[in-house]
């Protein structure tokens, strides 16, 4: 079971959760109230001095930012579940995937998050009504 540390209502946690679902990786959410800060006294700074969430700890290394968590999971569990990142040897497919992720991060995500739209978009993914984009 992969432990994911986050404030449970953050929409960004759903990005990593969708990848976990596609890769059949069970997760357990470790709820952290970042506004009250009690997690700061439980050893969290030893792992994550900047207190960025969501985060996972993999082989003693902390990974935060939902896209990085998703890529870490997709790479580690590459042969398990659905393929969510194109094979890097297929340069055109991989380049188109990288282009799509850059557009999503820079031109879509800031506007979707500003109005709470990301939650409405990503929530169905975790209910299997929408699948992670894969360029075939």
Backbone torsions as a table, in degrees:
resi	resn	phi	psi	omega
1	UNK	NA	127.8	179.4
2	UNK	-86.3	124.2	177.3
3	UNK	-85.8	125.1	178.1
4	UNK	-117.0	120.5	-178.3
5	UNK	-96.4	123.1	-178.6
6	UNK	-168.0	165.9	167.6
7	UNK	-79.7	120.8	-168.0
8	UNK	-62.4	-21.6	-178.1
9	UNK	-91.4	-1.6	178.1
10	UNK	-67.0	130.8	178.2
11	UNK	-66.2	-30.8	-176.0
12	UNK	-63.3	-24.0	178.7
13	UNK	-64.4	-25.2	-177.2
14	UNK	-70.2	-27.0	178.2
15	UNK	-61.3	-51.4	178.5
16	UNK	-65.7	-36.4	179.9
17	UNK	-64.8	-36.2	177.9
18	UNK	-64.4	-41.9	178.0
19	UNK	-64.3	-43.2	178.1
20	UNK	-58.8	-41.4	179.8
21	UNK	-64.7	-44.7	179.4
22	UNK	-64.1	-32.4	-178.2
23	UNK	-93.7	3.8	-179.5
24	UNK	57.4	42.1	178.4
25	UNK	-105.4	115.8	178.7
26	UNK	-70.0	139.3	179.3
27	UNK	-124.9	154.9	172.7
28	UNK	-128.3	124.2	179.8
29	UNK	-83.9	123.4	173.7
30	UNK	-97.8	105.6	-174.1
31	UNK	-70.3	129.9	179.1
32	UNK	-128.4	117.8	176.8
33	UNK	-83.8	94.4	-175.5
34	UNK	-70.9	-15.6	-179.0
35	UNK	-82.5	-31.2	178.4
36	UNK	-91.8	-25.4	173.1
37	UNK	77.6	16.0	179.8
38	UNK	-66.4	-22.8	179.4
39	UNK	-65.1	-21.5	-179.6
40	UNK	-67.1	-24.7	-178.7
41	UNK	-94.6	0.9	-178.2
42	UNK	-104.2	24.5	178.0
43	UNK	89.1	1.8	-179.7
44	UNK	-57.5	-43.9	-179.2
45	UNK	-60.1	-24.9	177.4
46	UNK	-62.7	-32.4	177.8
47	UNK	-93.7	-37.3	-166.7
48	UNK	-142.4	78.9	-174.6
49	UNK	-60.3	-29.5	-179.5
50	UNK	-85.1	-6.0	179.0
51	UNK	53.1	47.8	177.1
52	UNK	-89.0	136.1	176.9
53	UNK	-130.6	153.1	-1.8
54	UNK	-73.3	158.7	173.4
55	UNK	-147.8	158.1	173.1
56	UNK	-129.6	158.7	174.3
57	UNK	-115.5	119.5	-177.4
58	UNK	-126.2	115.7	-178.4
59	UNK	53.5	40.6	177.6
60	UNK	79.4	0.4	-179.9
61	UNK	-107.9	134.8	179.2
62	UNK	-90.6	132.3	175.7
63	UNK	-119.1	121.8	175.4
64	UNK	-125.1	165.5	-174.1
65	UNK	89.9	120.8	-170.2
66	UNK	-58.8	-34.7	179.2
67	UNK	-68.3	-39.8	178.7
68	UNK	-65.9	-41.8	177.2
69	UNK	-59.7	-45.2	178.8
70	UNK	-60.2	-43.8	179.3
71	UNK	-67.2	-38.9	178.3
72	UNK	-60.1	-46.6	-180.0
73	UNK	-66.9	-44.6	-179.6
74	UNK	-61.4	-35.5	179.8
75	UNK	-76.4	-47.0	-177.9
76	UNK	-62.9	-38.9	-177.2
77	UNK	-108.8	40.2	-174.0
78	UNK	-54.3	-42.3	-175.5
79	UNK	-87.2	-2.3	-177.4
80	UNK	-100.5	135.3	176.7
81	UNK	68.3	-154.2	-178.4
82	UNK	-80.3	145.9	174.2
83	UNK	-75.2	127.1	-178.9
84	UNK	-115.2	-10.8	175.5
85	UNK	-127.5	128.9	179.8
86	UNK	-61.4	152.5	176.8
87	UNK	-61.2	126.7	-178.6
88	UNK	-60.9	-20.5	179.5
89	UNK	-71.8	-20.8	173.8
90	UNK	-88.5	84.3	-168.3
91	UNK	-57.4	-40.4	-178.1
92	UNK	-66.9	-48.5	179.0
93	UNK	-61.7	-42.1	-178.7
94	UNK	-67.4	-40.3	178.5
95	UNK	-64.7	-40.3	177.5
96	UNK	-65.6	-37.1	176.0
97	UNK	-62.7	-46.6	179.4
98	UNK	-62.9	-39.2	177.0
99	UNK	-61.8	-45.9	179.9
100	UNK	-62.6	-40.4	-179.9
101	UNK	-68.6	-35.7	178.1
102	UNK	-66.5	-43.0	178.4
103	UNK	-62.7	-44.0	179.7
104	UNK	-60.3	-45.3	-175.8
105	UNK	-69.8	-41.4	-172.2
106	UNK	-94.3	-30.7	-173.3
107	UNK	-114.1	-14.1	-179.9
108	UNK	-111.7	-52.4	-172.4
109	UNK	-55.4	-45.3	-179.0
110	UNK	-60.0	-37.5	-178.9
111	UNK	-77.0	-37.6	178.8
112	UNK	-65.9	-40.8	-179.8
113	UNK	-70.0	-31.5	-176.9
114	UNK	-61.3	-33.9	-178.8
115	UNK	-109.5	12.5	-178.4
116	UNK	74.6	12.5	-177.3
117	UNK	-69.1	-27.7	-177.7
118	UNK	-61.8	-37.3	179.9
119	UNK	-61.3	-42.9	-179.4
120	UNK	-67.4	-31.5	-178.8
121	UNK	-80.3	-42.9	-174.0
122	UNK	-85.6	-23.3	-178.5
123	UNK	-59.6	-44.0	178.9
124	UNK	-60.0	-30.8	-179.9
125	UNK	-57.3	-40.4	-177.4
126	UNK	-77.3	-5.9	175.6
127	UNK	-107.7	14.4	176.8
128	UNK	66.7	20.5	177.1
129	UNK	-92.7	-15.9	-179.3
130	UNK	-141.9	138.0	-176.9
131	UNK	-108.8	158.1	177.5
132	UNK	-60.9	135.8	-179.5
133	UNK	-62.6	128.4	174.2
134	UNK	-135.1	123.7	-178.0
135	UNK	-84.7	118.0	-178.2
136	UNK	-106.2	NA	NA
